[in-house]
Amino acid sequence: MKKAGMILEGGGTRGVFTAGVLDYFMEQNLYLPYVIGVSAGACNAVNYVSCQPGRMKTCTIDFLEAGSYVGLKYLVRNHSLFNMDLIFDVFPNKIIPFAYDTYFSSGRTCILTATNCLTGKAAYLTENKDRLRLMSACRASSSLPVVSPMVEVDGIPMLDGGVADSVPIRKALHDGIRKNIVILTRQKGYRKPPARKSLQMARIMYKKYPYLIRAIKNRAYYYNRTMELLEELEQRGHVFVIRPQIPVVKNTEDDVAVLTAFYDHGYAYARDIFEQAVRYLRWEPDKKEIRG
């Protein structure tokens, strides 16, 4: 499985579905050498590479019972819908320790996708030594436009990776990864509608960032093209796609019972399709047939 990878979509709290899938995979010792995540998928990616099953569930679901990290109060107080300081500083460094040493010594490629606000293009970030930069990259990847402040990484303002590349299958193929398990947080057939309210707000807030505005405007178009590509590759057996089989939750869901059910669905579904996934990973596709 030297050229096998995991591609993880974002979706805010919908990421608990992915967490359930990955927790089952980790319990079965299924670790792939290449992982690329976007937004909540980036958070899932680092927990997967650090070999910490259950950590995402603890951060996203269990902590809600002690105190919410999402809501309008954070938008008013910190200009962010989520308590980002809690998620990317207090959690990993104090309350729910992140296994930095395990992550850095894993030998796996882990890419965190953000959007460069200056160019409007995807920034594919990696970090193998610096704890602060790693969490800054995660934070940038997860910072939704309009409802989160920009995050500087290497002096460049960045926002949520989903703006530029929601499901980076093309990046994985470009990197030579020929066997890809793609975990989505929407049901099959979903297509993103054109941005309207968020685009109006972006035009007001990001006047100094015209390429970012263009990326927000074009996001639905490129997302839907990627879904078409994935469905084509899936039909031809070139990717293994895992997606929810039940109605999905809101990306800002804060009901513990609802999130737990969605997490449990991901875990149970991973158990159901595990042998299929393993068989797929053993299959050797013809490189000439794969088109990104």
Disulfide bonds with the S-S distance in Angstrom:
none
